[in-house]
């Protein structure tokens, strides 16, 4: 699904390719470690150190926003960091509180809390035009971050958003993909106990808290039009069991004023981390 408006005319960089026949050990080349920094946020019981990895380089820089229960050392984030170094481009990635190398309790996390951290990291580390790449929950956070930057008065961040690349964007997921689909029994458990452990195909069960659901209602976007003011590229797997492909179509319909390209990957899952998926991701980012 496309609109006819032109994309930004940033120069193309050297091509990046894994090749569909890449050996199983191909992931090793991405396991690199940028310099680790910590940004301390909050005070008292709310204090938590946010782990940030930044590679210096020219723009447009890359700014990574991970998914729910994911971290910045995942396959996609590492591949983007490696590609950015190959192209001499800046790259910033970080872990939300309760994730990866950051401090804080995961159960204390809410969309607003993780948005606050995203805004703080963007303000502190992003310089010049940025391509914001959001995966799953990170896609929702990316749209909220852009809105927050437009509303922010002072201090004005050094970075600006030149484009968005959203991977299986789980916009409004706490309400649309969780609460509205939960059984009456699960809803009662969340309301009564304050938390429910949701089984996961990716590891240990995820604690879904009442605060996550209730606070998430302050940030819902799909009830109206969304104006980004920049090009948007969306990659969505048709076989995604967590974020249905028609959810991405619904989001696209809310971005009617922008240059939007939605790519549906017929055999793609939620992670979109295969070699061919990474090639699509790099190609999308390379448009900026």
Backbone as JSON, one array per atom type, in Angstrom:
{
  "sequence": "XXXXXXXXXXXXXXXXXXXXXXXXXXXXXXXXXXXXXXXXXXXXXXXXXXXXXXXXXXXXXXXXXXXXXXXXXXXXXXXXXXXXXXXXXXXXXXXXXXXXXXXXXXXXXXXXXXXXXXXXXXXXXXXXXXXXXXXXXXXXXXXXXXXXXXXXXXXXXXXXXXXXXXXXXXXXXXXXXXXXXXXXXXXXXXXXXXXXXXXXXXXXXXXXXXXXXXXXXXXXXXXXXXXXXXXXXXXXXXXXXXXXXXXXXXXXXXXXXXXXXXXXXXXXXXXXXXXXXXXXXXXXXXXX",
  "N": [[0.85, -1.19, 0.0], [0.69, 2.06, -0.96], [1.36, 5.58, -1.08], [1.43, 8.37, -3.26], [3.21, 10.38, -2.71], [6.53, 11.78, -2.72], [9.5, 10.2, -1.38], [11.95, 11.09, 1.18], [14.95, 12.53, -0.08], [17.51, 11.45, 0.63], [20.93, 10.51, 0.11], [21.72, 7.32, -1.29], [23.27, 4.52, 0.35], [26.09, 2.22, 0.58], [25.24, -1.05, -0.49], [23.76, -3.58, 1.6], [23.89, -6.94, 2.32], [22.77, -10.12, 3.28], [22.18, -12.45, 2.08], [20.22, -15.16, 1.02], [21.14, -17.72, 1.39], [22.79, -17.69, 3.54], [25.06, -18.95, 6.04], [24.32, -20.76, 9.13], [25.78, -19.62, 11.12], [25.85, -16.95, 10.66], [24.88, -14.97, 12.34], [26.82, -14.38, 14.2], [28.46, -12.34, 13.26], [27.14, -10.05, 13.87], [27.14, -9.72, 16.6], [28.26, -7.47, 18.19], [29.68, -4.97, 20.32], [28.85, -1.92, 21.3], [29.99, 1.08, 22.95], [28.98, 1.15, 26.29], [26.68, 3.11, 28.02], [25.06, 4.83, 30.77], [21.99, 6.31, 31.56], [20.61, 8.03, 34.08], [17.42, 8.07, 35.44], [14.55, 9.47, 37.1], [13.74, 9.65, 40.66], [14.38, 8.59, 44.04], [12.35, 5.83, 44.83], [11.64, 5.59, 42.22], [13.88, 5.79, 40.71], [16.0, 4.73, 38.08], [18.57, 3.21, 36.18], [19.18, 3.71, 32.78], [20.24, 1.78, 30.19], [22.36, 2.54, 27.5], [23.55, 2.3, 24.2], [25.71, 3.74, 21.95], [26.79, 4.57, 18.72], [28.96, 6.68, 17.11], [28.65, 8.79, 14.21], [27.8, 9.87, 10.86], [24.78, 11.49, 9.69], [21.61, 10.59, 8.12], [20.96, 9.54, 11.43], [20.45, 6.39, 13.18], [17.83, 5.35, 15.28], [16.9, 3.19, 17.66], [14.05, 1.45, 18.81], [12.97, -0.95, 20.88], [10.94, -3.95, 21.39], [8.24, -5.19, 23.5], [9.42, -6.75, 26.3], [11.79, -7.24, 24.98], [15.26, -6.67, 24.02], [18.16, -4.52, 23.45], [20.11, -6.04, 22.29], [19.11, -7.79, 20.55], [18.48, -9.64, 17.48], [17.68, -7.98, 15.24], [18.3, -5.37, 16.14], [21.07, -5.58, 16.54], [21.91, -6.17, 13.94], [21.22, -3.81, 12.6], [22.88, -2.0, 13.95], [25.41, -2.94, 13.21], [25.28, -2.55, 10.42], [25.02, 0.23, 10.35], [27.54, 1.02, 11.29], [29.12, 0.08, 9.2], [28.3, 1.8, 7.21], [29.11, 4.18, 8.21], [27.36, 5.62, 9.76], [25.51, 7.19, 12.41], [24.23, 5.56, 15.36], [21.85, 4.83, 17.77], [20.8, 2.93, 20.49], [18.85, 1.43, 23.09], [17.82, 0.07, 26.29], [14.62, -0.32, 27.65], [13.46, 0.45, 31.0], [13.6, -2.3, 33.26], [14.2, -4.06, 31.26], [16.66, -5.96, 29.49], [19.87, -4.6, 29.84], [19.26, -2.47, 31.44], [18.25, -0.92, 34.56], [15.66, -1.24, 37.09], [12.26, -2.38, 37.71], [10.51, -4.69, 35.81], [7.77, -5.09, 36.12], [6.89, -2.69, 37.0], [6.71, -1.23, 34.78], [5.17, 0.81, 32.28], [3.4, 2.06, 29.4], [3.6, 4.85, 29.34], [5.77, 5.27, 31.09], [7.87, 3.99, 29.72], [7.83, 5.49, 27.41], [8.6, 7.98, 28.43], [11.25, 7.39, 29.08], [12.26, 6.84, 26.52], [12.03, 9.35, 25.31], [13.8, 10.8, 26.91], [16.27, 9.53, 26.34], [16.43, 10.01, 23.59], [16.58, 12.82, 23.58], [18.99, 13.19, 24.93], [20.95, 11.81, 23.43], [20.49, 11.69, 20.62], [21.39, 13.29, 17.63], [20.84, 15.68, 15.13], [19.11, 14.74, 12.03], [17.08, 11.82, 12.35], [16.41, 8.37, 11.75], [13.86, 6.7, 13.0], [13.45, 3.55, 14.27], [11.1, 1.24, 15.06], [10.17, -1.66, 16.76], [7.5, -3.88, 17.06], [6.05, -3.29, 20.13], [7.71, -1.11, 20.17], [7.06, 0.21, 17.83], [4.67, 1.5, 18.44], [5.61, 3.13, 20.53], [7.36, 4.68, 19.02], [5.66, 6.31, 17.43], [4.39, 7.7, 19.49], [6.59, 8.97, 20.6], [7.34, 10.7, 18.53], [5.1, 12.39, 18.52], [5.34, 13.46, 21.09], [7.74, 14.87, 20.87], [7.0, 16.87, 19.11], [5.32, 18.32, 20.72], [6.92, 19.1, 22.79], [8.45, 21.68, 24.67], [10.82, 22.91, 26.02], [13.93, 21.58, 27.25], [14.92, 22.05, 23.84], [15.42, 19.27, 21.81], [18.45, 18.07, 20.18], [18.11, 16.37, 18.13], [16.08, 15.39, 15.3], [13.19, 13.88, 13.79], [13.41, 12.18, 10.85], [12.24, 10.13, 9.5], [10.21, 7.14, 9.8], [10.54, 3.71, 10.52], [8.69, 0.97, 10.9], [8.25, -2.09, 12.48], [6.14, -4.75, 12.45], [4.19, -3.15, 13.93], [2.87, -2.67, 17.09], [0.64, -0.98, 17.81], [-1.4, 0.53, 20.26], [-1.56, -1.87, 21.65], [-1.99, -2.8, 24.3], [-4.65, -2.4, 24.81], [-6.18, -3.09, 22.44], [-5.03, -5.49, 21.43], [-4.62, -6.95, 23.69], [-6.36, -6.45, 26.22], [-9.01, -6.33, 25.11], [-9.17, -8.84, 24.03], [-8.81, -10.62, 26.03], [-10.05, -13.23, 28.15], [-12.99, -13.35, 30.28], [-12.24, -14.45, 32.7], [-9.44, -14.0, 32.83], [-9.41, -11.21, 32.82], [-10.67, -10.72, 35.28], [-8.73, -11.73, 37.0], [-6.58, -9.99, 36.59], [-7.74, -7.59, 37.43], [-8.33, -8.2, 40.09], [-5.99, -9.38, 41.3], [-4.02, -7.76, 40.3], [-2.14, -8.51, 38.48], [-1.34, -10.74, 35.77], [0.05, -13.72, 34.56], [1.1, -14.11, 31.44], [1.31, -16.68, 29.08], [4.12, -17.32, 26.92], [5.57, -17.72, 23.69], [8.19, -17.15, 23.46], [9.75, -17.56, 25.68], [9.9, -17.26, 29.23], [6.75, -16.78, 30.99], [4.92, -13.69, 30.5], [4.49, -11.05, 32.74], [1.49, -9.4, 32.97], [0.34, -6.44, 33.95], [-2.15, -4.67, 35.9], [-1.69, -1.95, 35.97], [-0.24, -1.57, 33.57], [-2.22, -2.04, 31.63], [-4.25, -0.16, 32.33], [-2.89, 2.36, 32.38], [-2.01, 2.43, 29.8], [-4.21, 3.24, 28.36], [-4.12, 5.94, 28.26], [-2.67, 6.59, 26.06], [-3.64, 5.82, 23.59], [-3.94, 5.54, 20.04], [-5.33, 4.79, 17.74], [-7.91, 5.71, 17.5], [-8.26, 7.94, 15.98], [-7.0, 10.13, 13.33], [-3.54, 9.98, 12.49], [-0.85, 12.07, 12.36], [2.27, 12.22, 11.12], [4.11, 13.7, 9.67], [6.31, 12.9, 8.3], [8.01, 10.48, 6.16], [6.85, 7.07, 6.3], [7.64, 3.71, 6.82], [6.43, 0.47, 6.83], [6.82, -2.81, 7.96], [5.4, -5.95, 7.87], [4.56, -9.16, 8.98], [2.55, -11.66, 7.51], [1.95, -14.03, 8.72], [2.06, -13.49, 11.39], [1.47, -14.19, 14.73], [1.03, -12.55, 16.88], [0.71, -9.78, 16.33], [-1.7, -9.15, 14.25], [-1.85, -9.04, 10.64], [-3.85, -7.38, 9.62], [-4.02, -5.45, 11.53], [-1.86, -3.82, 11.04], [-2.71, -2.81, 8.62], [-4.91, -1.32, 9.45], [-3.57, 0.63, 10.96], [-2.14, 1.86, 8.89], [-4.23, 3.06, 7.48], [-4.79, 5.11, 9.17], [-2.8, 6.87, 8.76], [-3.11, 8.66, 6.69], [-2.3, 11.13, 5.68], [0.39, 11.09, 5.16], [3.5, 10.0, 3.55], [3.42, 6.78, 3.03], [4.45, 3.41, 3.11], [3.43, 0.17, 3.14], [4.62, -2.98, 3.66], [3.77, -6.25, 3.2], [4.76, -9.32, 4.37], [4.48, -12.38, 3.16], [5.09, -14.97, 4.24], [6.04, -14.24, 6.67], [6.81, -14.01, 10.19], [6.24, -12.83, 13.58], [8.65, -11.82, 14.57], [10.33, -11.29, 12.35], [13.08, -11.77, 11.7], [14.68, -13.3, 10.09], [17.28, -13.93, 7.63], [16.46, -12.88, 5.12], [14.44, -11.2, 5.98], [15.87, -9.31, 7.44], [17.29, -8.15, 5.39], [15.23, -6.82, 4.05], [14.56, -5.0, 6.04], [16.94, -3.48, 6.31], [17.01, -2.41, 3.75], [14.73, -0.78, 3.82], [15.43, 1.08, 5.81], [17.65, 2.12, 4.58], [16.57, 3.8, 2.66], [16.52, 6.33, 3.62]],
  "CA": [[0.0, 0.0, 0.0], [1.55, 3.22, -1.07], [0.83, 6.85, -1.53], [2.26, 8.83, -4.36], [4.12, 11.45, -2.34], [7.91, 11.33, -2.81], [10.25, 9.96, -0.15], [13.08, 11.99, 1.35], [15.97, 12.24, -1.09], [18.84, 11.25, 1.17], [21.71, 9.66, -0.78], [21.81, 5.9, -0.99], [24.56, 4.05, 0.87], [26.54, 0.93, 0.05], [24.26, -2.1, -0.23], [24.02, -4.53, 2.67], [23.19, -8.15, 1.96], [23.14, -11.34, 3.98], [22.01, -13.57, 1.17], [19.27, -16.14, 1.53], [21.83, -18.96, 1.71], [23.79, -17.42, 4.58], [25.19, -20.06, 6.98], [23.66, -20.58, 10.42], [26.65, -18.83, 12.01], [25.91, -15.55, 10.2], [24.53, -14.04, 13.41], [28.02, -14.02, 14.97], [29.06, -11.09, 12.78], [26.39, -8.92, 14.4], [27.24, -9.62, 18.04], [29.26, -6.47, 18.5], [29.33, -4.27, 21.54], [29.15, -0.51, 21.33], [30.28, 1.58, 24.29], [27.79, 1.16, 27.12], [26.49, 4.26, 28.91], [23.83, 4.77, 31.56], [21.29, 7.57, 31.79], [19.82, 7.84, 35.29], [16.14, 8.76, 35.42], [13.73, 9.32, 38.28], [14.33, 9.83, 41.98], [13.85, 7.71, 45.07], [11.96, 4.5, 44.38], [11.44, 5.63, 40.78], [15.18, 5.92, 40.03], [16.46, 3.56, 37.34], [19.58, 3.5, 35.16], [18.81, 3.25, 31.44], [21.43, 1.39, 29.43], [22.36, 3.1, 26.15], [24.73, 2.05, 23.36], [25.72, 4.73, 20.87], [27.89, 4.61, 17.76], [29.02, 7.98, 16.45], [28.71, 8.74, 12.76], [27.06, 10.92, 10.18], [23.35, 11.28, 9.63], [20.67, 10.46, 9.21], [21.28, 8.5, 12.39], [19.44, 5.38, 13.45], [17.4, 5.35, 16.68], [16.2, 1.92, 17.8], [13.07, 1.26, 19.88], [12.67, -2.37, 20.91], [9.6, -4.41, 21.71], [7.85, -5.61, 24.85], [10.26, -7.84, 26.8], [12.95, -7.42, 24.11], [16.38, -5.81, 24.42], [18.9, -3.91, 22.34], [21.06, -6.99, 21.73], [18.38, -8.71, 19.69], [19.0, -9.81, 16.12], [17.44, -6.81, 14.38], [19.06, -4.23, 16.65], [22.49, -5.82, 16.27], [22.13, -6.06, 12.49], [21.18, -2.39, 12.26], [24.08, -1.37, 14.49], [26.52, -3.34, 12.35], [25.12, -1.87, 9.13], [25.3, 1.65, 10.56], [29.0, 1.18, 11.36], [29.64, -0.13, 7.85], [27.97, 2.98, 6.43], [29.6, 5.37, 8.9], [26.21, 6.36, 10.26], [25.29, 7.13, 13.85], [23.2, 4.62, 15.78], [21.56, 4.83, 19.21], [19.85, 1.93, 20.95], [18.82, 1.39, 24.54], [16.84, -0.85, 26.89], [13.66, 0.27, 28.58], [13.61, -0.04, 32.37], [13.09, -3.66, 33.4], [14.6, -4.82, 30.09], [18.07, -6.05, 29.15], [20.92, -4.11, 30.73], [18.77, -1.36, 32.24], [17.72, -1.24, 35.87], [14.22, -1.07, 37.25], [11.4, -3.56, 37.76], [9.66, -4.81, 34.62], [6.37, -4.99, 36.51], [6.56, -1.27, 37.2], [6.69, -0.6, 33.47], [3.93, 1.19, 31.58], [3.7, 2.74, 28.14], [4.04, 6.2, 29.66], [7.11, 5.2, 31.69], [8.84, 3.67, 28.67], [7.87, 6.65, 26.53], [9.43, 8.97, 29.12], [12.65, 6.97, 28.92], [12.61, 7.01, 25.11], [12.2, 10.78, 25.08], [15.03, 11.21, 27.6], [17.42, 9.03, 25.58], [16.48, 10.75, 22.32], [17.04, 14.18, 23.87], [20.38, 13.18, 25.4], [21.91, 11.15, 22.54], [20.23, 11.83, 19.18], [21.81, 14.57, 17.06], [20.51, 15.8, 13.72], [17.99, 13.92, 11.56], [17.1, 10.43, 12.8], [15.43, 7.39, 11.3], [13.44, 5.97, 14.19], [13.03, 2.19, 13.93], [10.39, 0.68, 16.19], [9.73, -3.04, 16.57], [6.37, -4.29, 17.89], [5.69, -2.18, 21.02], [8.53, 0.03, 19.77], [6.35, 0.95, 16.79], [3.75, 2.39, 19.16], [6.43, 4.12, 21.22], [7.92, 5.59, 18.0], [4.63, 7.29, 17.09], [4.19, 8.54, 20.67], [7.79, 9.79, 20.72], [7.25, 11.77, 17.54], [4.09, 13.34, 19.01], [5.88, 14.13, 22.27], [8.75, 15.82, 20.42], [6.31, 18.02, 18.53], [4.7, 19.09, 21.8], [7.92, 19.5, 23.77], [8.81, 23.1, 24.61], [12.22, 23.12, 26.34], [14.91, 22.01, 26.25], [14.71, 21.52, 22.51], [16.43, 18.25, 21.51], [19.3, 18.3, 19.01], [17.69, 15.46, 17.08], [14.77, 15.49, 14.67], [12.81, 12.62, 13.17], [13.32, 12.31, 9.4], [11.46, 9.04, 8.96], [9.9, 6.03, 10.69], [10.47, 2.35, 10.0], [7.96, 0.25, 11.94], [8.25, -3.54, 12.24], [4.99, -5.32, 13.16], [3.88, -2.15, 14.96], [1.8, -3.08, 18.01], [0.01, 0.25, 18.29], [-2.55, 0.32, 21.14], [-1.66, -3.3, 21.92], [-2.48, -3.11, 25.63], [-6.11, -2.38, 24.77], [-6.76, -3.79, 21.29], [-4.49, -6.84, 21.26], [-4.63, -7.64, 24.98], [-7.56, -6.38, 27.05], [-10.23, -6.66, 24.38], [-9.15, -10.25, 23.65], [-8.72, -11.45, 27.22], [-11.28, -13.84, 28.64], [-13.52, -12.75, 31.5], [-11.45, -14.98, 33.8], [-8.16, -13.29, 32.85], [-9.69, -9.83, 33.22], [-10.93, -10.71, 36.72], [-7.46, -11.96, 37.69], [-5.82, -8.75, 36.51], [-8.41, -6.58, 38.26], [-8.3, -8.6, 41.49], [-4.62, -9.61, 41.78], [-3.14, -6.72, 39.78], [-1.2, -9.04, 37.49], [-1.6, -12.07, 35.21], [1.21, -14.23, 33.83], [0.67, -14.53, 30.1], [2.26, -17.61, 28.45], [4.82, -16.76, 25.76], [6.34, -18.63, 22.84], [9.56, -16.66, 23.4], [10.45, -17.78, 26.94], [9.09, -17.25, 30.44], [5.5, -16.02, 30.88], [5.02, -12.25, 30.68], [3.53, -10.48, 33.69], [0.65, -8.32, 32.45], [-0.16, -5.79, 35.14], [-3.29, -3.78, 35.77], [-1.16, -0.62, 35.65], [0.1, -1.54, 32.16], [-3.46, -1.92, 30.87], [-4.97, 1.08, 32.62], [-2.1, 3.51, 31.96], [-1.94, 2.4, 28.34], [-5.38, 3.93, 27.79], [-3.78, 7.36, 28.1], [-1.8, 6.77, 24.89], [-4.22, 5.17, 22.43], [-3.81, 6.35, 18.83], [-6.11, 4.33, 16.59], [-9.24, 6.29, 17.47], [-8.3, 9.1, 15.09], [-5.93, 10.2, 12.36], [-2.18, 10.16, 13.03], [-0.04, 12.86, 11.43], [3.69, 12.13, 11.49], [4.87, 14.73, 8.98], [7.52, 12.31, 7.71], [7.74, 9.19, 5.53], [6.72, 5.92, 7.19], [7.76, 2.41, 6.18], [5.93, -0.56, 7.75], [7.06, -4.19, 7.57], [4.47, -6.76, 8.65], [4.41, -10.55, 8.59], [1.16, -12.13, 7.4], [1.82, -15.16, 9.64], [2.34, -12.98, 12.73], [0.41, -14.58, 15.65], [0.92, -11.57, 17.96], [0.15, -8.56, 15.74], [-2.29, -9.56, 12.97], [-1.5, -8.16, 9.53], [-4.87, -6.36, 9.42], [-3.75, -4.37, 12.48], [-0.97, -2.9, 10.32], [-3.55, -2.15, 7.61], [-5.68, -0.31, 10.18], [-2.65, 1.73, 11.25], [-1.86, 2.55, 7.63], [-5.39, 3.89, 7.14], [-4.77, 6.27, 10.06], [-1.67, 7.69, 8.35], [-3.52, 9.04, 5.33], [-1.68, 12.38, 5.24], [1.83, 10.92, 5.04], [4.08, 9.08, 2.58], [3.44, 5.52, 3.76], [4.56, 2.18, 2.35], [3.23, -1.02, 3.94], [5.08, -4.21, 3.01], [3.3, -7.47, 3.83], [5.64, -10.46, 4.1], [3.49, -13.46, 3.16], [5.46, -16.05, 5.15], [6.73, -13.63, 7.8], [6.25, -14.14, 11.53], [6.27, -11.57, 14.33], [10.01, -11.32, 14.77], [10.93, -10.84, 11.09], [14.52, -11.75, 11.98], [15.42, -14.15, 9.16], [18.21, -13.18, 6.79], [15.71, -12.12, 4.12], [13.72, -10.14, 6.68], [16.85, -8.27, 7.77], [17.59, -7.44, 4.14], [14.12, -5.89, 3.84], [14.67, -3.94, 7.04], [18.06, -2.61, 5.93], [16.61, -1.68, 2.54], [13.8, 0.27, 4.22], [16.2, 2.11, 6.52], [18.55, 2.72, 3.6], [15.88, 4.8, 1.83], [16.67, 7.66, 4.23]],
  "C": [[0.88, 1.23, 0.0], [0.72, 4.45, -1.34], [1.83, 7.43, -2.5], [3.24, 9.93, -3.98], [5.56, 10.95, -2.36], [8.53, 11.11, -1.44], [11.34, 11.01, -0.02], [14.21, 11.57, 0.42], [17.37, 12.18, -0.49], [19.62, 10.32, 0.23], [21.71, 8.21, -0.33], [23.21, 5.55, -0.52], [24.9, 2.71, 0.22], [25.56, -0.17, 0.45], [24.72, -3.05, 0.86], [23.25, -5.79, 2.34], [23.71, -9.33, 2.75], [23.1, -12.53, 3.03], [21.13, -14.64, 1.77], [19.95, -17.46, 1.91], [22.9, -18.77, 2.76], [23.85, -18.57, 5.57], [24.55, -19.73, 8.32], [24.47, -19.68, 11.34], [26.7, -17.35, 11.62], [25.66, -14.56, 11.31], [25.76, -13.57, 14.17], [28.58, -12.67, 14.54], [28.36, -9.87, 13.36], [26.6, -8.71, 15.9], [28.42, -8.73, 18.44], [28.78, -5.65, 19.68], [29.8, -2.82, 21.48], [29.43, -0.11, 22.78], [28.99, 1.72, 25.08], [27.78, 2.37, 28.04], [25.2, 4.07, 29.68], [23.28, 6.18, 31.76], [20.36, 7.35, 32.98], [18.56, 8.71, 35.24], [15.39, 8.52, 36.73], [14.49, 9.57, 39.57], [13.67, 8.87, 42.96], [13.54, 6.33, 44.53], [11.76, 4.42, 42.86], [12.76, 5.7, 40.01], [15.53, 4.62, 39.33], [17.49, 3.97, 36.31], [19.17, 2.89, 33.82], [20.08, 3.01, 30.63], [21.31, 1.85, 27.99], [23.65, 2.71, 25.44], [24.65, 2.98, 22.15], [26.97, 4.6, 20.03], [27.85, 5.96, 17.07], [29.09, 7.79, 14.94], [27.9, 9.87, 12.17], [25.57, 10.56, 10.15], [22.87, 10.91, 8.24], [21.04, 9.3, 10.14], [20.14, 7.51, 12.53], [19.11, 5.4, 14.94], [16.47, 4.17, 16.86], [15.27, 1.92, 19.02], [12.61, -0.19, 19.85], [11.24, -2.68, 21.32], [9.43, -4.77, 23.18], [8.66, -6.84, 25.23], [11.43, -8.17, 25.86], [14.08, -6.53, 24.61], [17.2, -5.41, 23.21], [19.99, -4.81, 21.77], [20.36, -8.05, 20.89], [18.91, -8.69, 18.27], [18.85, -8.57, 15.26], [18.27, -5.61, 14.83], [20.55, -4.38, 16.37], [22.8, -5.67, 14.78], [22.13, -4.6, 12.06], [22.42, -1.66, 12.75], [25.3, -1.68, 13.62], [26.46, -2.62, 11.01], [25.46, -0.39, 9.26], [26.81, 1.9, 10.62], [29.62, 1.02, 9.98], [29.41, 1.11, 6.98], [28.5, 4.28, 7.04], [28.49, 6.23, 9.45], [26.04, 6.18, 11.76], [24.17, 6.15, 14.17], [23.06, 4.68, 17.3], [20.53, 3.74, 19.49], [19.91, 1.86, 22.46], [17.81, 0.35, 25.0], [15.9, -0.07, 27.79], [13.95, -0.24, 29.99], [12.95, -1.42, 32.49], [13.42, -4.55, 32.23], [16.13, -4.87, 30.0], [19.02, -5.56, 30.22], [20.49, -2.92, 31.6], [18.28, -1.85, 33.6], [16.22, -1.06, 35.91], [13.47, -2.39, 37.18], [10.49, -3.59, 36.55], [8.19, -4.6, 34.97], [5.94, -3.55, 36.77], [6.42, -0.54, 35.87], [5.3, -0.33, 32.95], [4.34, 1.86, 30.27], [4.22, 4.14, 28.41], [5.44, 6.24, 30.24], [8.15, 4.95, 30.62], [8.92, 4.78, 27.63], [8.75, 7.75, 27.14], [10.91, 8.65, 28.95], [13.12, 7.16, 27.48], [12.88, 8.47, 24.79], [13.49, 11.28, 25.72], [16.27, 10.77, 26.84], [17.56, 9.78, 24.27], [17.04, 12.15, 22.54], [18.52, 14.21, 24.22], [21.37, 12.69, 24.34], [21.7, 11.37, 21.05], [20.61, 13.23, 18.72], [21.48, 14.6, 15.58], [19.35, 14.9, 13.33], [18.18, 12.45, 11.96], [16.04, 9.61, 12.07], [15.08, 6.57, 12.52], [12.86, 4.63, 13.76], [12.39, 1.57, 15.15], [9.86, -0.71, 15.88], [8.62, -3.38, 17.56], [5.92, -3.15, 18.8], [6.48, -0.93, 20.65], [7.91, 0.84, 18.65], [5.36, 1.93, 17.39], [4.53, 3.5, 19.84], [6.99, 5.13, 20.22], [6.92, 6.68, 17.64], [4.36, 8.23, 18.26], [5.38, 9.47, 20.88], [7.73, 10.97, 19.76], [6.24, 12.84, 18.01], [4.62, 14.14, 20.2], [6.92, 15.17, 21.88], [8.11, 17.06, 19.81], [5.74, 18.92, 19.62], [5.72, 19.67, 22.77], [8.33, 20.95, 23.57], [10.29, 23.32, 24.88], [12.66, 22.04, 27.32], [14.64, 21.34, 24.9], [15.8, 20.5, 22.19], [17.22, 18.58, 20.25], [18.87, 17.44, 17.84], [16.31, 15.76, 16.55], [14.46, 14.17, 14.0], [12.57, 12.84, 11.67], [12.46, 11.23, 8.77], [11.24, 7.97, 10.0], [9.93, 4.72, 9.92], [9.89, 1.5, 11.12], [7.85, -1.23, 11.57], [7.14, -4.16, 13.09], [4.53, -4.39, 14.27], [2.65, -2.5, 15.8], [1.16, -1.86, 18.64], [-1.25, -0.1, 19.09], [-2.67, -1.13, 21.6], [-2.22, -3.64, 23.29], [-4.01, -3.19, 25.66], [-6.66, -3.3, 23.68], [-6.31, -5.24, 21.19], [-4.41, -7.63, 22.56], [-6.02, -7.59, 25.61], [-8.82, -6.81, 26.31], [-10.31, -8.14, 23.99], [-9.05, -11.18, 24.86], [-10.08, -12.03, 27.59], [-11.74, -13.13, 29.91], [-12.71, -13.21, 32.71], [-10.13, -14.24, 33.94], [-8.37, -11.85, 33.31], [-9.92, -9.74, 34.73], [-9.63, -10.88, 37.5], [-6.61, -10.68, 37.7], [-6.43, -7.7, 37.44], [-8.3, -6.9, 39.75], [-6.88, -8.69, 42.04], [-3.64, -8.54, 41.31], [-2.14, -7.2, 38.75], [-1.66, -10.42, 37.03], [-0.38, -12.48, 34.41], [0.76, -14.8, 32.5], [1.71, -15.47, 29.5], [2.86, -16.99, 27.2], [5.57, -17.84, 25.0], [7.82, -18.28, 22.84], [10.33, -16.85, 24.7], [9.49, -17.83, 28.11], [7.8, -16.45, 30.22], [5.73, -14.53, 31.15], [4.03, -11.79, 31.75], [2.79, -9.3, 33.07], [-0.03, -7.66, 33.65], [-1.38, -4.92, 34.85], [-2.83, -2.37, 35.39], [-0.81, -0.51, 34.17], [-1.15, -1.32, 31.31], [-4.1, -0.56, 31.08], [-4.21, 2.31, 32.15], [-2.01, 3.58, 30.45], [-3.08, 3.14, 27.67], [-5.14, 5.42, 27.62], [-3.05, 7.65, 26.8], [-2.36, 6.14, 23.62], [-4.24, 6.1, 21.22], [-4.82, 6.0, 17.73], [-7.53, 4.88, 16.53], [-9.37, 7.49, 16.55], [-7.17, 9.06, 14.1], [-4.61, 10.5, 13.06], [-1.36, 10.91, 12.0], [1.41, 12.84, 11.9], [4.5, 13.26, 10.87], [6.17, 14.23, 8.39], [7.15, 10.99, 7.05], [7.71, 8.06, 6.56], [6.82, 4.65, 6.36], [7.36, 1.35, 7.21], [6.2, -1.93, 7.16], [6.2, -5.08, 8.47], [4.39, -8.18, 8.11], [2.95, -10.97, 8.57], [0.9, -13.29, 8.37], [2.11, -14.76, 11.09], [1.2, -13.36, 13.68], [0.13, -13.53, 16.73], [0.29, -10.26, 17.5], [-0.4, -8.93, 14.36], [-2.0, -8.54, 11.86], [-2.57, -7.08, 9.31], [-4.76, -5.22, 10.44], [-2.84, -3.33, 11.83], [-1.74, -2.15, 9.24], [-4.37, -1.04, 8.26], [-4.8, 0.89, 10.51], [-2.38, 2.54, 9.99], [-3.0, 3.49, 7.23], [-5.46, 5.14, 8.0], [-3.65, 7.24, 9.71], [-1.9, 8.27, 6.96], [-2.82, 10.28, 4.81], [-0.19, 12.25, 4.93], [2.22, 9.97, 3.9], [4.29, 7.75, 3.29], [3.56, 4.34, 2.78], [4.43, 1.01, 3.33], [3.66, -2.24, 3.13], [4.61, -5.41, 3.81], [4.18, -8.64, 3.39], [4.79, -11.72, 4.26], [3.82, -14.56, 4.15], [6.16, -15.53, 6.4], [6.02, -13.82, 9.12], [6.34, -12.8, 12.26], [7.67, -10.98, 14.4], [10.63, -10.72, 13.51], [12.45, -10.69, 11.25], [15.32, -12.7, 11.1], [16.33, -13.29, 8.29], [17.47, -12.32, 5.77], [14.9, -10.99, 4.74], [14.65, -8.98, 7.02], [17.23, -7.48, 6.53], [16.48, -6.44, 3.83], [14.22, -4.71, 4.8], [15.77, -2.96, 6.67], [17.71, -1.79, 4.69], [15.68, -0.53, 2.88], [14.53, 1.42, 4.91], [17.11, 2.85, 5.54], [17.9, 3.72, 2.66], [16.13, 6.21, 2.35], [18.13, 8.09, 4.27]]
}
